[in-house]
Amino acid sequence: MTPLTQNIRRLRIAAGISQENAARRLGVTMGTWWRWETGRHKPDLDTLQRIADLRQTTPSKLLEEQ
């Protein structure tokens, strides 16, 4: 897993929300969210910003190793 996929998953779990709920909040399918968490696909830059906003962080923090 990459730092991005780990951070997306970690932040979602820390917030206590399901993949389905996270996907719904961003207006994507659960399958899309799952592919981001597993590293099969990466969100584009606009979506990365929306994920960061959802978790009240920055895109650069999502890309950092923890």
Stockholm file with secondary structure:
# STOCKHOLM 1.0

chainA/1-66         MTPLTQNIRRLRIAAGISQENAARRLGVTMGTWWRWETGRHKPDLDTLQRIADLRQTTPSKLLEEQ
#=GR chainA/1-66 SS CCHHHHHHHHHHHHHTCCHHHHHHHHTCCHHHHHHHHHTSSCCCHHHHHHHHHHTTSCHHHHHSCC
#=GC SS_cons        CCHHHHHHHHHHHHHTCCHHHHHHHHTCCHHHHHHHHHTSSCCCHHHHHHHHHHTTSCHHHHHSCC
//
